[in-house]
Amino acid sequence: MNLDSSLLEILACPQCKSPLRADERTEELICTREPCGLAYPVRDDIPVLLVDEARRPGETRHAESAGESPTAER
Ligand SMILES: [Zn+2]
């Protein structure tokens, strides 16, 4: 993931307008506000800031062994 840090500064969570932080491991942008905490995917270095596309923190399944297809193909 190669995100411009200045881009990251102007981005905000569309749901709660809080700043986002980049998570290099999951290649997501994570909302920094706790009750929200939505994780937005980054596709081809382009953040997808859509609430519909975001992963909700409440959906805690064991991320390591989740049967879902991993979107990370580098
Ligand atoms: Zn948020």
N, CA, C, O and the ligand as a Tripos MOL2 file, in Angstrom:
@<TRIPOS>MOLECULE
protein
  297   295    75     0     0
PROTEIN
NO_CHARGES

@<TRIPOS>ATOM
      1 N           0.8570   -1.1870    0.0000 N.3       1 MET1
      2 CA          0.0000    0.0000    0.0000 C.3       1 MET1
      3 C           0.8890    1.2320    0.0000 C.2       1 MET1
      4 O           1.8110    1.3450    0.8080 O.2       1 MET1
      5 N           0.6170    2.1180   -0.8760 N.am      2 ASN2
      6 CA          1.4560    3.3060   -1.0120 C.3       2 ASN2
      7 C           0.5660    4.5400   -0.9990 C.2       2 ASN2
      8 O           0.1330    5.0370   -2.0380 O.2       2 ASN2
      9 N           0.3100    5.0140    0.2140 N.am      3 LEU3
     10 CA         -0.5890    6.1510    0.3270 C.3       3 LEU3
     11 C           0.1900    7.4110    0.6460 C.2       3 LEU3
     12 O           1.1070    7.4010    1.4670 O.2       3 LEU3
     13 N          -0.1740    8.4630    0.0050 N.am      4 ASP4
     14 CA          0.4030    9.7600    0.2790 C.3       4 ASP4
     15 C          -0.0170   10.2070    1.6760 C.2       4 ASP4
     16 O          -1.2050   10.2160    2.0000 O.2       4 ASP4
     17 N           0.9510   10.5740    2.4910 N.am      5 SER5
     18 CA          0.5910   10.9610    3.8630 C.3       5 SER5
     19 C          -0.2190   12.2520    3.8710 C.2       5 SER5
     20 O          -1.0290   12.4780    4.7710 O.2       5 SER5
     21 N          -0.0010   13.0940    2.8730 N.am      6 SER6
     22 CA         -0.8050   14.3170    2.8140 C.3       6 SER6
     23 C          -2.2380   13.9860    2.4140 C.2       6 SER6
     24 O          -3.1840   14.6710    2.8030 O.2       6 SER6
     25 N          -2.3750   12.9250    1.6330 N.am      7 LEU7
     26 CA         -3.7260   12.4770    1.2780 C.3       7 LEU7
     27 C          -4.4360   11.9600    2.5250 C.2       7 LEU7
     28 O          -5.6080   12.2500    2.7650 O.2       7 LEU7
     29 N          -3.7030   11.2020    3.2960 N.am      8 LEU8
     30 CA         -4.2840   10.6360    4.5030 C.3       8 LEU8
     31 C          -4.7660   11.7380    5.4490 C.2       8 LEU8
     32 O          -5.7620   11.5840    6.1550 O.2       8 LEU8
     33 N          -4.0370   12.8410    5.4400 N.am      9 GLU9
     34 CA         -4.4120   13.9360    6.3430 C.3       9 GLU9
     35 C          -5.7550   14.5670    5.9840 C.2       9 GLU9
     36 O          -6.4810   15.0350    6.8610 O.2       9 GLU9
     37 N          -6.0770   14.5760    4.7110 N.am     10 ILE10
     38 CA         -7.3210   15.2370    4.3250 C.3      10 ILE10
     39 C          -8.5060   14.2800    4.3060 C.2      10 ILE10
     40 O          -9.6590   14.6940    4.1920 O.2      10 ILE10
     41 N          -8.1940   12.9860    4.4220 N.am     11 LEU11
     42 CA         -9.2830   12.0230    4.4120 C.3      11 LEU11
     43 C          -9.9310   11.9360    5.7920 C.2      11 LEU11
     44 O          -9.2810   12.1140    6.8220 O.2      11 LEU11
     45 N         -11.2040   11.6610    5.7760 N.am     12 ALA12
     46 CA        -11.9170   11.4890    7.0460 C.3      12 ALA12
     47 C         -12.9440   10.3910    6.8820 C.2      12 ALA12
     48 O         -13.4220   10.1180    5.7810 O.2      12 ALA12
     49 N         -13.2670    9.7830    7.9730 N.am     13 CYS13
     50 CA        -14.2830    8.7510    7.9790 C.3      13 CYS13
     51 C         -15.6100    9.3500    7.5150 C.2      13 CYS13
     52 O         -16.0770   10.3240    8.1050 O.2      13 CYS13
     53 N         -16.2230    8.7920    6.4790 N.am     14 PRO14
     54 CA        -17.4880    9.3560    5.9850 C.3      14 PRO14
     55 C         -18.6180    9.2030    6.9980 C.2      14 PRO14
     56 O         -19.6370    9.8880    6.9100 O.2      14 PRO14
     57 N         -18.4350    8.3280    7.9300 N.am     15 GLN15
     58 CA        -19.5070    8.1080    8.9030 C.3      15 GLN15
     59 C         -19.4460    9.1060   10.0620 C.2      15 GLN15
     60 O         -20.4640    9.6820   10.4460 O.2      15 GLN15
     61 N         -18.2340    9.3080   10.6210 N.am     16 CYS16
     62 CA        -18.1460   10.1520   11.8090 C.3      16 CYS16
     63 C         -17.1900   11.3270   11.6240 C.2      16 CYS16
     64 O         -16.9870   12.1180   12.5450 O.2      16 CYS16
     65 N         -16.6020   11.4400   10.4260 N.am     17 LYS17
     66 CA        -15.7200   12.5720   10.0990 C.3      17 LYS17
     67 C         -14.4370   12.6180   10.9180 C.2      17 LYS17
     68 O         -13.8060   13.6680   11.0370 O.2      17 LYS17
     69 N         -14.0640   11.5060   11.4660 N.am     18 SER18
     70 CA        -12.8310   11.4540   12.2360 C.3      18 SER18
     71 C         -11.6550   11.1280   11.3240 C.2      18 SER18
     72 O         -11.8380   10.5860   10.2340 O.2      18 SER18
     73 N         -10.4530   11.4580   11.7720 N.am     19 PRO19
     74 CA         -9.2720   11.1160   10.9720 C.3      19 PRO19
     75 C          -9.1070    9.6090   10.8390 C.2      19 PRO19
     76 O          -9.6000    8.8290   11.6530 O.2      19 PRO19
     77 N          -8.3990    9.2330    9.7910 N.am     20 LEU20
     78 CA         -8.1510    7.8220    9.5440 C.3      20 LEU20
     79 C          -6.6710    7.5340    9.7150 C.2      20 LEU20
     80 O          -5.8260    8.4110    9.5320 O.2      20 LEU20
     81 N          -6.3750    6.3060   10.0630 N.am     21 ARG21
     82 CA         -4.9710    5.9040   10.0660 C.3      21 ARG21
     83 C          -4.8150    4.7050    9.1390 C.2      21 ARG21
     84 O          -5.7230    3.8870    8.9860 O.2      21 ARG21
     85 N          -3.6580    4.6280    8.5370 N.am     22 ALA22
     86 CA         -3.4070    3.5360    7.6080 C.3      22 ALA22
     87 C          -2.8990    2.3260    8.3610 C.2      22 ALA22
     88 O          -2.0150    2.4340    9.2110 O.2      22 ALA22
     89 N          -3.4570    1.1850    8.0480 N.am     23 ASP23
     90 CA         -2.9520   -0.0650    8.5920 C.3      23 ASP23
     91 C          -2.2730   -0.8240    7.4660 C.2      23 ASP23
     92 O          -2.9280   -1.3590    6.5710 O.2      23 ASP23
     93 N          -0.9520   -0.8610    7.5250 N.am     24 GLU24
     94 CA         -0.1910   -1.4710    6.4320 C.3      24 GLU24
     95 C          -0.4360   -2.9730    6.3390 C.2      24 GLU24
     96 O          -0.3990   -3.5540    5.2550 O.2      24 GLU24
     97 N          -0.6830   -3.5850    7.4790 N.am     25 ARG25
     98 CA         -0.8120   -5.0410    7.4800 C.3      25 ARG25
     99 C          -2.0690   -5.4900    6.7740 C.2      25 ARG25
    100 O          -2.0460   -6.4160    5.9630 O.2      25 ARG25
    101 N          -3.1620   -4.8300    7.0870 N.am     26 THR26
    102 CA         -4.4230   -5.2470    6.4810 C.3      26 THR26
    103 C          -4.7490   -4.4290    5.2390 C.2      26 THR26
    104 O          -5.7290   -4.6970    4.5440 O.2      26 THR26
    105 N          -3.9090   -3.4220    4.9660 N.am     27 GLU27
    106 CA         -4.1460   -2.5270    3.8400 C.3      27 GLU27
    107 C          -5.5280   -1.9100    3.9200 C.2      27 GLU27
    108 O          -6.3240   -1.9510    2.9820 O.2      27 GLU27
    109 N          -5.7690   -1.3420    5.0750 N.am     28 GLU28
    110 CA         -7.0460   -0.6780    5.2960 C.3      28 GLU28
    111 C          -6.7970    0.6840    5.9180 C.2      28 GLU28
    112 O          -5.7380    0.9430    6.4910 O.2      28 GLU28
    113 N          -7.7710    1.5290    5.7970 N.am     29 LEU29
    114 CA         -7.7560    2.7810    6.5400 C.3      29 LEU29
    115 C          -8.7360    2.6330    7.6960 C.2      29 LEU29
    116 O          -9.9200    2.3530    7.5100 O.2      29 LEU29
    117 N          -8.2070    2.8300    8.8790 N.am     30 ILE30
    118 CA         -9.0060    2.5860   10.0730 C.3      30 ILE30
    119 C          -9.4440    3.9120   10.6670 C.2      30 ILE30
    120 O          -8.6350    4.8220   10.8520 O.2      30 ILE30
    121 N         -10.7110    4.0120   10.9600 N.am     31 CYS31
    122 CA        -11.2270    5.1850   11.6390 C.3      31 CYS31
    123 C         -10.6640    5.2250   13.0540 C.2      31 CYS31
    124 O         -10.6510    4.2170   13.7610 O.2      31 CYS31
    125 N         -10.2020    6.4020   13.4530 N.am     32 THR32
    126 CA         -9.5330    6.4950   14.7540 C.3      32 THR32
    127 C         -10.5030    6.7130   15.9060 C.2      32 THR32
    128 O         -10.0970    6.6900   17.0680 O.2      32 THR32
    129 N         -11.7540    6.9190   15.6040 N.am     33 ARG33
    130 CA        -12.6990    7.1350   16.6930 C.3      33 ARG33
    131 C         -13.2500    5.7920   17.1660 C.2      33 ARG33
    132 O         -13.7440    4.9840   16.3790 O.2      33 ARG33
    133 N         -13.1470    5.5840   18.4680 N.am     34 GLU34
    134 CA        -13.3760    4.2510   19.0070 C.3      34 GLU34
    135 C         -14.7360    3.6120   18.7200 C.2      34 GLU34
    136 O         -14.7760    2.5020   18.1880 O.2      34 GLU34
    137 N         -15.8300    4.2590   19.0460 N.am     35 PRO35
    138 CA        -17.0980    3.5410   18.8260 C.3      35 PRO35
    139 C         -17.3540    3.2470   17.3540 C.2      35 PRO35
    140 O         -18.0930    2.3210   17.0160 O.2      35 PRO35
    141 N         -16.7490    4.0260   16.4950 N.am     36 CYS36
    142 CA        -16.9250    3.8180   15.0600 C.3      36 CYS36
    143 C         -15.9330    2.7660   14.5780 C.2      36 CYS36
    144 O         -16.2880    1.6060   14.3690 O.2      36 CYS36
    145 N         -14.6880    3.1890   14.4070 N.am     37 GLY37
    146 CA        -13.6160    2.2450   14.1130 C.3      37 GLY37
    147 C         -13.7690    1.4670   12.8220 C.2      37 GLY37
    148 O         -13.2050    0.3800   12.6950 O.2      37 GLY37
    149 N         -14.5120    1.9880   11.8620 N.am     38 LEU38
    150 CA        -14.6770    1.2910   10.5990 C.3      38 LEU38
    151 C         -13.3440    1.1800    9.8680 C.2      38 LEU38
    152 O         -12.4950    2.0690    9.9410 O.2      38 LEU38
    153 N         -13.1880    0.0750    9.1680 N.am     39 ALA39
    154 CA        -11.9580   -0.1600    8.4110 C.3      39 ALA39
    155 C         -12.2930   -0.1420    6.9260 C.2      39 ALA39
    156 O         -13.0550   -0.9710    6.4300 O.2      39 ALA39
    157 N         -11.7060    0.8210    6.2330 N.am     40 TYR40
    158 CA        -11.9930    0.9800    4.8130 C.3      40 TYR40
    159 C         -10.9020    0.3250    3.9760 C.2      40 TYR40
    160 O          -9.7160    0.5100    4.2480 O.2      40 TYR40
    161 N         -11.2880   -0.4240    2.9770 N.am     41 PRO41
    162 CA        -10.2930   -1.0880    2.1400 C.3      41 PRO41
    163 C          -9.5710   -0.1070    1.2320 C.2      41 PRO41
    164 O         -10.1070    0.9500    0.8980 O.2      41 PRO41
    165 N          -8.3660   -0.4550    0.8370 N.am     42 VAL42
    166 CA         -7.6100    0.3400   -0.1250 C.3      42 VAL42
    167 C          -7.3620   -0.5460   -1.3420 C.2      42 VAL42
    168 O          -6.7110   -1.5870   -1.2540 O.2      42 VAL42
    169 N          -7.8870   -0.1150   -2.4560 N.am     43 ARG43
    170 CA         -7.7540   -0.9180   -3.6710 C.3      43 ARG43
    171 C          -6.9100   -0.1790   -4.6810 C.2      43 ARG43
    172 O          -7.2260    0.9450   -5.0700 O.2      43 ARG43
    173 N          -5.8310   -0.8170   -5.1040 N.am     44 ASP44
    174 CA         -4.9150   -0.1740   -6.0540 C.3      44 ASP44
    175 C          -4.4710    1.1930   -5.5500 C.2      44 ASP44
    176 O          -4.4190    2.1690   -6.2990 O.2      44 ASP44
    177 N          -4.1540    1.2360   -4.2610 N.am     45 ASP45
    178 CA         -3.6950    2.4650   -3.6080 C.3      45 ASP45
    179 C          -4.7630    3.5470   -3.5550 C.2      45 ASP45
    180 O          -4.4570    4.7060   -3.2770 O.2      45 ASP45
    181 N          -5.9910    3.1880   -3.8120 N.am     46 ILE46
    182 CA         -7.0740    4.1590   -3.7500 C.3      46 ILE46
    183 C          -8.0100    3.7730   -2.6020 C.2      46 ILE46
    184 O          -8.6280    2.7090   -2.6190 O.2      46 ILE46
    185 N          -8.1000    4.6490   -1.6140 N.am     47 PRO47
    186 CA         -8.9770    4.3460   -0.4800 C.3      47 PRO47
    187 C         -10.4430    4.3310   -0.8940 C.2      47 PRO47
    188 O         -10.9240    5.2460   -1.5630 O.2      47 PRO47
    189 N         -11.1320    3.2980   -0.4920 N.am     48 VAL48
    190 CA        -12.5600    3.1970   -0.7820 C.3      48 VAL48
    191 C         -13.3140    3.6390    0.4680 C.2      48 VAL48
    192 O         -13.5790    2.8530    1.3770 O.2      48 VAL48
    193 N         -13.6430    4.9120    0.4770 N.am     49 LEU49
    194 CA        -14.2680    5.4620    1.6870 C.3      49 LEU49
    195 C         -15.7830    5.3840    1.5850 C.2      49 LEU49
    196 O         -16.4760    6.3980    1.5020 O.2      49 LEU49
    197 N         -16.2660    4.1800    1.5930 N.am     50 LEU50
    198 CA        -17.7000    3.9450    1.5480 C.3      50 LEU50
    199 C         -18.0820    3.1200    2.7640 C.2      50 LEU50
    200 O         -17.4880    2.0790    3.0430 O.2      50 LEU50
    201 N         -19.0710    3.6000    3.4700 N.am     51 VAL51
    202 CA        -19.4930    2.8810    4.6650 C.3      51 VAL51
    203 C         -19.9480    1.4630    4.2970 C.2      51 VAL51
    204 O         -19.7480    0.5140    5.0550 O.2      51 VAL51
    205 N         -20.5530    1.3470    3.1360 N.am     52 ASP52
    206 CA        -21.0180    0.0330    2.6960 C.3      52 ASP52
    207 C         -19.8740   -0.9480    2.4640 C.2      52 ASP52
    208 O         -20.0370   -2.1590    2.6150 O.2      52 ASP52
    209 N         -18.7180   -0.4070    2.0960 N.am     53 GLU53
    210 CA        -17.5750   -1.2630    1.8030 C.3      53 GLU53
    211 C         -16.7190   -1.5140    3.0390 C.2      53 GLU53
    212 O         -15.8470   -2.3820    3.0350 O.2      53 GLU53
    213 N         -16.9710   -0.7600    4.0730 N.am     54 ALA54
    214 CA        -16.1080   -0.8290    5.2470 C.3      54 ALA54
    215 C         -16.3720   -2.0890    6.0610 C.2      54 ALA54
    216 O         -17.4690   -2.6470    6.0800 O.2      54 ALA54
    217 N         -15.3180   -2.4960    6.7210 N.am     55 ARG55
    218 CA        -15.4330   -3.6230    7.6340 C.3      55 ARG55
    219 C         -15.7380   -3.0590    9.0090 C.2      55 ARG55
    220 O         -15.0660   -2.1410    9.4800 O.2      55 ARG55
    221 N         -16.7380   -3.6040    9.6380 N.am     56 ARG56
    222 CA        -17.1150   -3.0960   10.9500 C.3      56 ARG56
    223 C         -16.3610   -3.8320   12.0470 C.2      56 ARG56
    224 O         -16.1900   -5.0490   11.9930 O.2      56 ARG56
    225 N         -15.9140   -3.0720   13.0460 N.am     57 PRO57
    226 CA        -15.1250   -3.6750   14.1200 C.3      57 PRO57
    227 C         -15.9200   -4.6980   14.9240 C.2      57 PRO57
    228 O         -15.3440   -5.5780   15.5620 O.2      57 PRO57
    229 N         -17.2270   -4.5810   14.8900 N.am     58 GLY58
    230 CA        -18.0560   -5.5310   15.6180 C.3      58 GLY58
    231 C         -17.9840   -6.9230   15.0400 C.2      58 GLY58
    232 O         -18.2260   -7.9110   15.7330 O.2      58 GLY58
    233 N         -17.6490   -6.9960   13.7570 N.am     59 GLU59
    234 CA        -17.5650   -8.2960   13.1040 C.3      59 GLU59
    235 C         -16.2440   -8.9580   13.4270 C.2      59 GLU59
    236 O         -15.4150   -9.1860   12.5460 O.2      59 GLU59
    237 N         -16.0600   -9.2580   14.6690 N.am     60 THR60
    238 CA        -14.7840   -9.8690   15.0230 C.3      60 THR60
    239 C         -14.8850  -11.3710   14.9170 C.2      60 THR60
    240 O         -15.3410  -12.0590   15.8310 O.2      60 THR60
    241 N         -14.4540  -11.8480   13.7980 N.am     61 ARG61
    242 CA        -14.2300  -13.2790   13.7050 C.3      61 ARG61
    243 C         -12.7310  -13.4110   13.7490 C.2      61 ARG61
    244 O         -12.0150  -12.4170   13.6350 O.2      61 ARG61
    245 N         -12.2510  -14.6100   13.9100 N.am     62 HIS62
    246 CA        -10.7980  -14.7570   13.9730 C.3      62 HIS62
    247 C         -10.2160  -14.4600   12.6080 C.2      62 HIS62
    248 O         -10.2670  -15.2760   11.6880 O.2      62 HIS62
    249 N          -9.6650  -13.2730   12.5080 N.am     63 ALA63
    250 CA         -9.2130  -12.7690   11.2140 C.3      63 ALA63
    251 C          -8.2300  -13.7220   10.5550 C.2      63 ALA63
    252 O          -8.2270  -13.8630    9.3320 O.2      63 ALA63
    253 N          -7.4100  -14.3650   11.3420 N.am     64 GLU64
    254 CA         -6.3690  -15.2250   10.7810 C.3      64 GLU64
    255 C          -6.9850  -16.4200   10.0500 C.2      64 GLU64
    256 O          -6.5130  -16.8120    8.9820 O.2      64 GLU64
    257 N          -8.0340  -16.9920   10.6290 N.am     65 SER65
    258 CA         -8.5610  -18.2300   10.0800 C.3      65 SER65
    259 C          -9.9160  -18.0330    9.4120 C.2      65 SER65
    260 O         -10.6520  -18.9960    9.1990 O.2      65 SER65
    261 N         -10.2410  -16.7970    9.0850 N.am     66 ALA66
    262 CA        -11.5200  -16.5470    8.4360 C.3      66 ALA66
    263 C         -11.5510  -17.2270    7.0720 C.2      66 ALA66
    264 O         -10.5710  -17.2060    6.3260 O.2      66 ALA66
    265 N         -12.6770  -17.8190    6.7670 N.am     67 GLY67
    266 CA        -12.7640  -18.5440    5.5140 C.3      67 GLY67
    267 C         -12.9330  -17.6420    4.3080 C.2      67 GLY67
    268 O         -12.9040  -18.1040    3.1670 O.2      67 GLY67
    269 N         -13.1060  -16.3830    4.5570 N.am     68 GLU68
    270 CA        -13.3260  -15.4770    3.4430 C.3      68 GLU68
    271 C         -12.0720  -15.2850    2.6100 C.2      68 GLU68
    272 O         -10.9580  -15.3700    3.1260 O.2      68 GLU68
    273 N         -12.2470  -15.0340    1.3580 N.am     69 SER69
    274 CA        -11.0990  -14.8840    0.4800 C.3      69 SER69
    275 C         -10.3630  -13.5980    0.8300 C.2      69 SER69
    276 O         -10.9600  -12.5240    0.9040 O.2      69 SER69
    277 N          -9.0880  -13.7230    1.0380 N.am     70 PRO70
    278 CA         -8.3070  -12.5220    1.3750 C.3      70 PRO70
    279 C          -8.1820  -11.6070    0.1780 C.2      70 PRO70
    280 O          -7.8900  -12.0470   -0.9350 O.2      70 PRO70
    281 N          -8.4030  -10.3500    0.4160 N.am     71 THR71
    282 CA         -8.3010   -9.3880   -0.6930 C.3      71 THR71
    283 C          -6.8650   -8.9620   -0.9260 C.2      71 THR71
    284 O          -6.5470   -8.3200   -1.9270 O.2      71 THR71
    285 N          -6.0070   -9.3270    0.0060 N.am     72 ALA72
    286 CA         -4.6130   -8.8900   -0.1130 C.3      72 ALA72
    287 C          -3.8820   -9.7520   -1.1230 C.2      72 ALA72
    288 O          -3.5690  -10.9130   -0.8620 O.2      72 ALA72
    289 N          -3.6190   -9.1760   -2.2610 N.am     73 GLU73
    290 CA         -2.7980   -9.8860   -3.2270 C.3      73 GLU73
    291 C          -1.5600   -9.0720   -3.5680 C.2      73 GLU73
    292 O          -0.8570   -9.3310   -4.5440 O.2      73 GLU73
    293 N          -1.3310   -8.0970   -2.7370 N.am     74 ARG74
    294 CA         -0.2190   -7.1790   -2.8630 C.3      74 ARG74
    295 C          -0.3080   -6.4270   -4.1540 C.2      74 ARG74
    296 O           0.5510   -5.5950   -4.4450 O.2      74 ARG74
    297 ZN        -15.6370    6.6520   11.8300 Zn       75 ZN75
@<TRIPOS>BOND
     1     1     2 1
     2     2     3 1
     3     3     4 2
     4     3     5 am
     5     5     6 1
     6     6     7 1
     7     7     8 2
     8     7     9 am
     9     9    10 1
    10    10    11 1
    11    11    12 2
    12    11    13 am
    13    13    14 1
    14    14    15 1
    15    15    16 2
    16    15    17 am
    17    17    18 1
    18    18    19 1
    19    19    20 2
    20    19    21 am
    21    21    22 1
    22    22    23 1
    23    23    24 2
    24    23    25 am
    25    25    26 1
    26    26    27 1
    27    27    28 2
    28    27    29 am
    29    29    30 1
    30    30    31 1
    31    31    32 2
    32    31    33 am
    33    33    34 1
    34    34    35 1
    35    35    36 2
    36    35    37 am
    37    37    38 1
    38    38    39 1
    39    39    40 2
    40    39    41 am
    41    41    42 1
    42    42    43 1
    43    43    44 2
    44    43    45 am
    45    45    46 1
    46    46    47 1
    47    47    48 2
    48    47    49 am
    49    49    50 1
    50    50    51 1
    51    51    52 2
    52    51    53 am
    53    53    54 1
    54    54    55 1
    55    55    56 2
    56    55    57 am
    57    57    58 1
    58    58    59 1
    59    59    60 2
    60    59    61 am
    61    61    62 1
    62    62    63 1
    63    63    64 2
    64    63    65 am
    65    65    66 1
    66    66    67 1
    67    67    68 2
    68    67    69 am
    69    69    70 1
    70    70    71 1
    71    71    72 2
    72    71    73 am
    73    73    74 1
    74    74    75 1
    75    75    76 2
    76    75    77 am
    77    77    78 1
    78    78    79 1
    79    79    80 2
    80    79    81 am
    81    81    82 1
    82    82    83 1
    83    83    84 2
    84    83    85 am
    85    85    86 1
    86    86    87 1
    87    87    88 2
    88    87    89 am
    89    89    90 1
    90    90    91 1
    91    91    92 2
    92    91    93 am
    93    93    94 1
    94    94    95 1
    95    95    96 2
    96    95    97 am
    97    97    98 1
    98    98    99 1
    99    99   100 2
   100    99   101 am
   101   101   102 1
   102   102   103 1
   103   103   104 2
   104   103   105 am
   105   105   106 1
   106   106   107 1
   107   107   108 2
   108   107   109 am
   109   109   110 1
   110   110   111 1
   111   111   112 2
   112   111   113 am
   113   113   114 1
   114   114   115 1
   115   115   116 2
   116   115   117 am
   117   117   118 1
   118   118   119 1
   119   119   120 2
   120   119   121 am
   121   121   122 1
   122   122   123 1
   123   123   124 2
   124   123   125 am
   125   125   126 1
   126   126   127 1
   127   127   128 2
   128   127   129 am
   129   129   130 1
   130   130   131 1
   131   131   132 2
   132   131   133 am
   133   133   134 1
   134   134   135 1
   135   135   136 2
   136   135   137 am
   137   137   138 1
   138   138   139 1
   139   139   140 2
   140   139   141 am
   141   141   142 1
   142   142   143 1
   143   143   144 2
   144   143   145 am
   145   145   146 1
   146   146   147 1
   147   147   148 2
   148   147   149 am
   149   149   150 1
   150   150   151 1
   151   151   152 2
   152   151   153 am
   153   153   154 1
   154   154   155 1
   155   155   156 2
   156   155   157 am
   157   157   158 1
   158   158   159 1
   159   159   160 2
   160   159   161 am
   161   161   162 1
   162   162   163 1
   163   163   164 2
   164   163   165 am
   165   165   166 1
   166   166   167 1
   167   167   168 2
   168   167   169 am
   169   169   170 1
   170   170   171 1
   171   171   172 2
   172   171   173 am
   173   173   174 1
   174   174   175 1
   175   175   176 2
   176   175   177 am
   177   177   178 1
   178   178   179 1
   179   179   180 2
   180   179   181 am
   181   181   182 1
   182   182   183 1
   183   183   184 2
   184   183   185 am
   185   185   186 1
   186   186   187 1
   187   187   188 2
   188   187   189 am
   189   189   190 1
   190   190   191 1
   191   191   192 2
   192   191   193 am
   193   193   194 1
   194   194   195 1
   195   195   196 2
   196   195   197 am
   197   197   198 1
   198   198   199 1
   199   199   200 2
   200   199   201 am
   201   201   202 1
   202   202   203 1
   203   203   204 2
   204   203   205 am
   205   205   206 1
   206   206   207 1
   207   207   208 2
   208   207   209 am
   209   209   210 1
   210   210   211 1
   211   211   212 2
   212   211   213 am
   213   213   214 1
   214   214   215 1
   215   215   216 2
   216   215   217 am
   217   217   218 1
   218   218   219 1
   219   219   220 2
   220   219   221 am
   221   221   222 1
   222   222   223 1
   223   223   224 2
   224   223   225 am
   225   225   226 1
   226   226   227 1
   227   227   228 2
   228   227   229 am
   229   229   230 1
   230   230   231 1
   231   231   232 2
   232   231   233 am
   233   233   234 1
   234   234   235 1
   235   235   236 2
   236   235   237 am
   237   237   238 1
   238   238   239 1
   239   239   240 2
   240   239   241 am
   241   241   242 1
   242   242   243 1
   243   243   244 2
   244   243   245 am
   245   245   246 1
   246   246   247 1
   247   247   248 2
   248   247   249 am
   249   249   250 1
   250   250   251 1
   251   251   252 2
   252   251   253 am
   253   253   254 1
   254   254   255 1
   255   255   256 2
   256   255   257 am
   257   257   258 1
   258   258   259 1
   259   259   260 2
   260   259   261 am
   261   261   262 1
   262   262   263 1
   263   263   264 2
   264   263   265 am
   265   265   266 1
   266   266   267 1
   267   267   268 2
   268   267   269 am
   269   269   270 1
   270   270   271 1
   271   271   272 2
   272   271   273 am
   273   273   274 1
   274   274   275 1
   275   275   276 2
   276   275   277 am
   277   277   278 1
   278   278   279 1
   279   279   280 2
   280   279   281 am
   281   281   282 1
   282   282   283 1
   283   283   284 2
   284   283   285 am
   285   285   286 1
   286   286   287 1
   287   287   288 2
   288   287   289 am
   289   289   290 1
   290   290   291 1
   291   291   292 2
   292   291   293 am
   293   293   294 1
   294   294   295 1
   295   295   296 2
@<TRIPOS>SUBSTRUCTURE
     1 MET1         2 RESIDUE 1 A MET
     2 ASN2         6 RESIDUE 1 A ASN
     3 LEU3        10 RESIDUE 1 A LEU
     4 ASP4        14 RESIDUE 1 A ASP
     5 SER5        18 RESIDUE 1 A SER
     6 SER6        22 RESIDUE 1 A SER
     7 LEU7        26 RESIDUE 1 A LEU
     8 LEU8        30 RESIDUE 1 A LEU
     9 GLU9        34 RESIDUE 1 A GLU
    10 ILE10       38 RESIDUE 1 A ILE
    11 LEU11       42 RESIDUE 1 A LEU
    12 ALA12       46 RESIDUE 1 A ALA
    13 CYS13       50 RESIDUE 1 A CYS
    14 PRO14       54 RESIDUE 1 A PRO
    15 GLN15       58 RESIDUE 1 A GLN
    16 CYS16       62 RESIDUE 1 A CYS
    17 LYS17       66 RESIDUE 1 A LYS
    18 SER18       70 RESIDUE 1 A SER
    19 PRO19       74 RESIDUE 1 A PRO
    20 LEU20       78 RESIDUE 1 A LEU
    21 ARG21       82 RESIDUE 1 A ARG
    22 ALA22       86 RESIDUE 1 A ALA
    23 ASP23       90 RESIDUE 1 A ASP
    24 GLU24       94 RESIDUE 1 A GLU
    25 ARG25       98 RESIDUE 1 A ARG
    26 THR26      102 RESIDUE 1 A THR
    27 GLU27      106 RESIDUE 1 A GLU
    28 GLU28      110 RESIDUE 1 A GLU
    29 LEU29      114 RESIDUE 1 A LEU
    30 ILE30      118 RESIDUE 1 A ILE
    31 CYS31      122 RESIDUE 1 A CYS
    32 THR32      126 RESIDUE 1 A THR
    33 ARG33      130 RESIDUE 1 A ARG
    34 GLU34      134 RESIDUE 1 A GLU
    35 PRO35      138 RESIDUE 1 A PRO
    36 CYS36      142 RESIDUE 1 A CYS
    37 GLY37      146 RESIDUE 1 A GLY
    38 LEU38      150 RESIDUE 1 A LEU
    39 ALA39      154 RESIDUE 1 A ALA
    40 TYR40      158 RESIDUE 1 A TYR
    41 PRO41      162 RESIDUE 1 A PRO
    42 VAL42      166 RESIDUE 1 A VAL
    43 ARG43      170 RESIDUE 1 A ARG
    44 ASP44      174 RESIDUE 1 A ASP
    45 ASP45      178 RESIDUE 1 A ASP
    46 ILE46      182 RESIDUE 1 A ILE
    47 PRO47      186 RESIDUE 1 A PRO
    48 VAL48      190 RESIDUE 1 A VAL
    49 LEU49      194 RESIDUE 1 A LEU
    50 LEU50      198 RESIDUE 1 A LEU
    51 VAL51      202 RESIDUE 1 A VAL
    52 ASP52      206 RESIDUE 1 A ASP
    53 GLU53      210 RESIDUE 1 A GLU
    54 ALA54      214 RESIDUE 1 A ALA
    55 ARG55      218 RESIDUE 1 A ARG
    56 ARG56      222 RESIDUE 1 A ARG
    57 PRO57      226 RESIDUE 1 A PRO
    58 GLY58      230 RESIDUE 1 A GLY
    59 GLU59      234 RESIDUE 1 A GLU
    60 THR60      238 RESIDUE 1 A THR
    61 ARG61      242 RESIDUE 1 A ARG
    62 HIS62      246 RESIDUE 1 A HIS
    63 ALA63      250 RESIDUE 1 A ALA
    64 GLU64      254 RESIDUE 1 A GLU
    65 SER65      258 RESIDUE 1 A SER
    66 ALA66      262 RESIDUE 1 A ALA
    67 GLY67      266 RESIDUE 1 A GLY
    68 GLU68      270 RESIDUE 1 A GLU
    69 SER69      274 RESIDUE 1 A SER
    70 PRO70      278 RESIDUE 1 A PRO
    71 THR71      282 RESIDUE 1 A THR
    72 ALA72      286 RESIDUE 1 A ALA
    73 GLU73      290 RESIDUE 1 A GLU
    74 ARG74      294 RESIDUE 1 A ARG
    75 ZN75       297 GROUP 0 **** ****
